[in-house]
């Protein structure tokens, strides 16, 4: 398939949301574009700043923190999207300054425990603990929050 078709498909994907270079590469491969066309399209997009893994990581973290999710989960998601470790670490450190994971976990733990008030206290705490871990919060912060709740 031609480079023009590959480029058009890449722009279609980028129309919906920012994507990492790896994501675009994989989507173009899935559509059976040849390797040379994919590489040419990726170079074209990078040169013109349509794909920028640094910007992608920043916007991904900002959007996912609204869920809210923990830094462990964000790191894992960005790794899966093909973002380099240095970029992930830099972006997470920038966000850490203005984001108190402990406060968020404390609020989430209280809300979840309130919903589970009809269940045995120990069982409810274990469920909340698992829930918060799955959201990517660190075990230390989660156990502190549950102990305080």
C-alpha positions as CSV (number, residue, x, y, z in Angstrom):
1,X,0.0,0.0,0.0
2,X,1.1,3.5,-0.6
3,X,2.7,6.0,1.7
4,X,-0.2,8.4,1.1
5,X,-2.7,5.9,2.3
6,X,-0.6,5.1,5.4
7,X,-0.2,8.9,6.1
8,X,-4.0,9.4,5.7
9,X,-4.7,6.5,8.1
10,X,-2.2,7.9,10.6
11,X,-3.9,11.3,10.4
12,X,-7.3,9.6,10.9
13,X,-6.0,8.0,14.1
14,X,-4.4,11.2,15.4
15,X,-7.7,13.1,14.8
16,X,-9.3,11.3,17.7
17,X,-6.4,11.5,20.2
18,X,-2.7,11.9,20.5
19,X,-0.8,8.7,20.1
20,X,2.7,7.5,20.8
21,X,5.1,6.5,18.1
22,X,4.8,2.9,19.0
23,X,1.0,3.0,19.0
24,X,1.0,4.4,15.5
25,X,3.6,2.0,14.3
26,X,1.6,-1.0,15.5
27,X,-1.7,0.3,14.1
28,X,-0.1,0.9,10.7
29,X,1.4,-2.6,10.8
30,X,-2.0,-4.1,11.7
31,X,-3.4,-2.5,8.6
32,X,-0.7,-4.3,6.5
33,X,1.2,-1.2,5.4
34,X,4.8,-2.2,4.3
35,X,7.7,-1.4,6.7
36,X,9.2,1.3,4.4
37,X,5.9,3.2,4.1
38,X,5.4,3.1,7.9
39,X,8.9,4.4,8.6
40,X,8.5,7.2,6.1
41,X,5.1,8.2,7.6
42,X,6.6,8.1,11.2
43,X,9.5,10.3,10.2
44,X,7.2,12.7,8.4
45,X,4.9,13.0,11.5
46,X,7.8,13.4,13.9
47,X,9.5,16.1,11.8
48,X,6.2,18.1,11.8
49,X,5.6,17.5,15.5
50,X,2.4,15.5,14.9
51,X,3.8,12.7,17.2
52,X,5.8,13.6,20.2
53,X,6.2,11.0,22.9
54,X,7.1,13.6,25.5
55,X,3.9,15.6,24.9
56,X,1.9,12.3,24.6
57,X,3.2,11.2,28.1
58,X,2.3,14.6,29.6
59,X,-1.3,14.6,28.3
60,X,-1.8,10.9,29.1
61,X,-0.8,11.4,32.7
62,X,-3.0,14.5,33.1
63,X,-6.0,12.7,31.7
64,X,-5.5,9.5,33.7
65,X,-5.0,11.4,37.0
66,X,-8.5,12.6,36.7
67,X,-9.8,9.0,37.1
68,X,-7.8,9.0,39.6
69,X,-5.0,6.5,39.1
70,X,-1.7,5.9,40.9
71,X,1.7,6.5,39.5
72,X,2.5,2.8,39.3
73,X,-0.4,2.2,36.9
74,X,0.5,5.3,34.8
75,X,4.1,4.1,34.5
76,X,2.9,0.7,33.4
77,X,0.4,2.1,30.8
78,X,3.1,4.4,29.3
79,X,5.6,1.6,29.1
80,X,3.0,-0.4,27.1
81,X,2.5,2.6,24.8
82,X,6.3,2.5,24.1
83,X,7.3,5.6,26.0
84,X,10.9,5.7,27.1
85,X,11.7,5.3,30.8
86,X,13.4,8.7,31.0
87,X,10.4,10.5,29.6
88,X,8.1,8.6,32.0
89,X,10.2,9.4,35.0
90,X,10.5,13.0,34.1
91,X,6.8,13.5,33.5
92,X,5.8,11.6,36.7
93,X,8.2,13.7,38.8
94,X,6.8,16.9,37.4
95,X,3.2,15.8,38.4
96,X,4.2,14.4,41.8
97,X,5.0,17.9,43.0
98,X,1.4,19.1,42.8
99,X,-0.4,15.8,43.4
100,X,-0.8,14.2,46.8
101,X,-1.3,10.5,46.2
102,X,-1.9,10.0,50.0
103,X,-4.8,12.5,50.0
104,X,-6.4,10.9,47.0
105,X,-6.0,7.4,48.3
106,X,-7.4,8.5,51.7
107,X,-10.5,10.0,50.1
108,X,-11.1,7.0,47.8
109,X,-10.6,4.5,50.7
110,X,-13.2,6.4,52.8
111,X,-15.7,6.5,49.9
112,X,-15.3,2.8,49.2
113,X,-15.5,1.8,52.8
114,X,-18.7,3.8,53.2
115,X,-20.2,1.9,50.3
116,X,-19.2,-1.4,51.9
117,X,-20.5,-0.6,55.4
118,X,-22.9,-3.6,55.4
119,X,-20.0,-6.1,55.0
120,X,-17.6,-7.4,57.6
121,X,-15.1,-4.6,58.3
122,X,-12.0,-6.8,57.6
123,X,-13.5,-8.1,54.4
124,X,-14.4,-4.5,53.3
125,X,-10.9,-3.3,54.0
126,X,-9.4,-6.1,51.9
127,X,-11.7,-5.3,49.0
128,X,-10.8,-1.6,49.2
129,X,-7.1,-2.5,49.5
130,X,-7.3,-4.6,46.3
131,X,-9.3,-1.9,44.5
132,X,-6.8,0.7,45.3
133,X,-3.9,-1.5,44.3
134,X,-5.5,-2.2,40.9
135,X,-5.8,1.5,40.4
136,X,-2.0,1.7,40.7
137,X,-1.5,3.2,44.1
138,X,1.5,2.0,46.1
139,X,0.9,-0.6,48.8
140,X,2.4,1.5,51.5
141,X,0.1,4.5,50.9
142,X,-2.9,2.2,50.5
143,X,-2.3,0.4,53.8
144,X,-1.8,3.7,55.6
145,X,-5.0,5.1,54.2
146,X,-7.0,1.9,55.2
147,X,-5.5,1.9,58.7
148,X,-6.5,5.5,59.2
149,X,-10.1,4.9,57.8
